[in-house]
Amino acid sequence: MSIDGKVALVTGAGQGIGRAIALRLAQDGAHIAIVDMNENKMTDVANEVSKIGRKASIFRADVSHRDEVYQAINDAERRLGGFDIMINNAGIVQVQALADVTPEEFDKIFKVNVQGVLWGIQAAAKKFKERQQKGKIISASSIAGHEGYGMLGVYAATKFAVRALTQTAAKEYASAGITVNAYCPGVVGTDMWVEIDRRFSELTGAAIGETYKKYVGGIALGRAETPEDVAAFVSFLSGPDSDYMTGQAPLIDGGMVYR
């Protein structure tokens, strides 16, 4: 069995892990609703999906705005003819000592990383129920959702919160046939880690590249994670082989954090 013909919506799909997820799910047979803030990047991903032979739609949305998330799902259903899989992938990072976090910084990251996931869970579950069908909701947590890291405390708090939302939603929506899981990557070679490394350099004086090298050095499998590594696991969560799994947030980090 596969996800052939299913419709999957991926937030933050214009680049990095989100792009890799969109392309992997397209390769596995799904039509892809691409949601992001950058229309040029969305168009590029849509073209790649089309080359694979699957349908694609694009919708510009800020996931911290509840109504825009609902609109994105309605648009995906209308343009792609269904709605089966919700990937709450969009997120931002913040590198800051706890003592220096401002109210504005706190609010910004929680609005995207936590509210964005909550609105995605709400909107997807509502749509699945309207369509009287089962569905899958999958959200981005992190190794920082299992263990706090210095200078990444508020970011970690948002990722712990994603795990809490995942567990609660799994319990609330199980009777409707909706499964809710999360994925927890480690050190992935994307623009987000470029930003993390840059900020550590600013705040600690470490040379550019040194923080990234330090964290990669702690990976048991001996290399940084790729977006495709994450996408392969999300593909499993999206497909029928994970139908008996709900409320979980497994680590996929090459061997960094062990739970």
N, C-alpha and C positions, 0 to 999 in steps of 0.2 A: 504494500500500500504506500501511497505517497501523498503529497499535497497538490498533485496535478489539478489545475483548474480552480484552486482555492484563491481567495483574495486576501492579501496580507498588507496591512498598513504599517509602515516603518517611519517613526519620527526621527529627526536628526539624520535623515538618509542621504544628505548631500555629500557627505565625506566620511572618512574614517571607518569606524565600526559599523555605523548605520548603512553606509554605502555597501560594505562587504556583505552585510546581512541581506540587503535588498537584492544584490546580484546572486547570492547563494540560493535564496528562496526562489528567484526566477529560474535559476538553473534546475531547481528541484520541481518546477512546474507551476509555480504560483504566479498570478498577476499581482503587480506591485503598485500600491498607492504610496508615492514618495512625498513625505511631508518634511519641510525644512524652512529656514528663513531666507536662504540664498537661492533665488530662482535660477541663476545660471548653473549652479552646481546641480540643482534638481534636474534641470533639462539634460545635462550631461549624463546623469545616472539613468534617466528615462530612456535616452538614446541607447545606452548599453543594454538595458532590459529589453528593448525592442529588438536589438540585434540577436538576443538569445531566443527570440520568438515568442515573448510573452507581452501582454498588454501592460501599459504603465500610465499612471496619471500623476500629476503634480499638484500640490496645494500648499500655498505659503501660509504658515501658521506659527504663532508663538505659543508653545505648549503651556506657558504660565497663564494664558487667557482661556478660561474654561469654555467660553462659547466658541472659540476658534477650533478647539479640539473636537467638539461636537460637530461643527461644520465640516471639518476634515473627514470625519467618518461618513457623514451623509454624502459628501462629494465622492468618496471612494465607492460607496455602494451604488450611487447613481451612474458613475462613469465606467465602473468595472463589472457591474452586474451582480455584486454580492459583497459579503464581508464575513471573514472567517477567522482571521488572526490579527491580533493587535500587538505590535512591538513598541513598547514605550522606551525607546533608546535615547532620546535627546537628553543631554545633560551638560553641565558646565563644571569647571573645577575652580577651586579657590585655595591658594597657598598663603596662609597667614597664621602667625602666632595667635593663640586664643586671646591673649591679653590685648591684642591690637585690632580684633575684629570689630567693625562698626555696625550699627543697626542696619545701615543701607546694604552693606556686604552680606550680612546675615539674611536679610529679606530677599535679596536678589537670588542667592543660590537655593534657598528653600522654595521660592516660587517656581523655579525651573525644575529642580531635581525631585522635589517632593510633590508640590501641587501639580506639576505637569504629569507625574505618574498617576496621582489620584484622579485627575480629570480624565486621563486615558482609560483607567479602569472603569470609572463610572460610565463614560460614554460608550465604551465597547460593550460592557455588560448590558446596558440599556438596549443597544442595537441588536445584540444576540437575542435578547428576550422578545423584542419586537418582531424579529424574523422567526421566532419559535424554533431556534436551532442551538446546538452546542457551539462552543467557541473556545479559543485559546487566547489568554492574555499573558504576555511575557515582558518583563521590565528589567532595565539595567540597574543592577546593584554594583558591587565591586568587592575586591579583597578588603577595601576600606569599610565595607559593610559588615565585616566579620572582625576586624581589628583596627583600632585607632592608630593613626600615625602622626608623629610630630609635624607641626606646620600644616596639617591637613585635617584638623579636628572638626571644623564645621562641615567640610566636604564629607568626612566619614559619618557625621551625624545624619546627613541627608541620605546616605546609602544604607545606614542602619534602619532609617525610617522606611525606605523602600522594602526592606525585608519584612517589617511590621505590617505594612499595607498588603504585601503579598500574602502573608499568612492569614490575615483577617479576611481579605477578599476571597481566598480559597475556601474558607469556611462558610462565608455568606453566600457564595454563588455555586457551591458544589451541587446543590439540589437542582439547579437549572442546567447542569451538564457543562458548566464553564470551568475550565481549569486555569489556575493562576500560578505562575512560577516566575523566577528571576534568574539572572545569570550574573556571575561575579568574576569578571576578568581581573588580571593582574597588571603587569607592566606591558602595555601595548604600544607599539611604535607608531603613534599617531601625533597629530598636531597638539592634542591635549597634553601629551607627555613632553613635547617641546616647551609648552607653556609652563608646566610644572618645573622642569629643569631650569628654565630662565628665571622663574620666581625664586627658586632655592638659591640660585646664584646671587640674586639681588639681596636676599635677606640674610644669607649665611656667609657670603664671600666665596663659596665654592666655584671652581672654574666651570664654565659652560661645558656640559656633557658629563661632569663628574657625578652629579646626583643620579642621572640616568644609568651610568655605568655601575654605580654602587648598587642600585636596586636590581639591575639585570644580573649582577654577580651573585645575588642571593637566590636565583631561580635554579631549582634542582636539575631541570632539563637543559640548562646551559645556554639558553638563548632567550631573547625578548619574544613576547607573544605577538602574533600578527592579527590584523582584523579578521583574516580568513579563519584563524583558529577559533575565534569567538563565534563567527558566523556558522561554522560547522556545528557547534553545540546548540546554537539557537535554532538551526534547522531541525535537530532532534526534538527540541521542545515544541516546535511548530507542527510536527508530524504525528502520525497515529501511534508510533512506538512509545510515546510519552503519555498516552491517554490515561494511564493509571497513576500519574504523578501530579500532585498539586500541593501548593503551599511551600514549595522548596526554593532554595537559593544556592545552588551548588557553585563551588569554586572551580574555575577553569583558569589556572594561573601558572601551569608548568611546574608546580611544586614550590610554593612560597609560604602559604598559610595552610595549616592542617587542622581540620575540624572533624 
